[in-house]
Amino acid sequence: MEQREHRHAGPTPARTAPGRRRGSTESLGALLPKLLDEVGLGATASAVAVIRAWDDALGPDFRAHCRPDGVRNGVIHARVRDSAWMQRIQLEKPRIFARLRAALGDSAPSQLRLRIGPL
């Protein structure tokens, strides 16, 4: 009997998941919103992004006097310390929303509802 010599030609090619092309990569930042939408958490992820951008959009002079409670249907719901701060923040809404649009793009909320309450 003749023995054949087995030669290994190099590393075995990497396997890819079914339906995925080898070499196509997406960043985690691009994949995560898609995954959250697929499992029904897309709105939650959008609300978290808004709340994270809120402090920067509000600015250092205002953030200690106003806290977001959440985002529902494109509306930020927030609490303010008192009526004087409510009025000041109402006057700053165009600047706040411009900063949110710069940070979040089209997914930025378009309305703000304020109420007086404990921070």
Buried (B, 14 or more C-beta within 10 A) or exposed (E): EEEEEEEEEEEEEEEEEEEEEEEEEEEEEEEEBEEBEEEEBBEEBBBBBBBEBBBBBBEEEBEEBBBBEEBEEEEBBBBBBEEEBBEBBEEBEEEBBEBBBEBBEEBBBEEBEBEEEEE
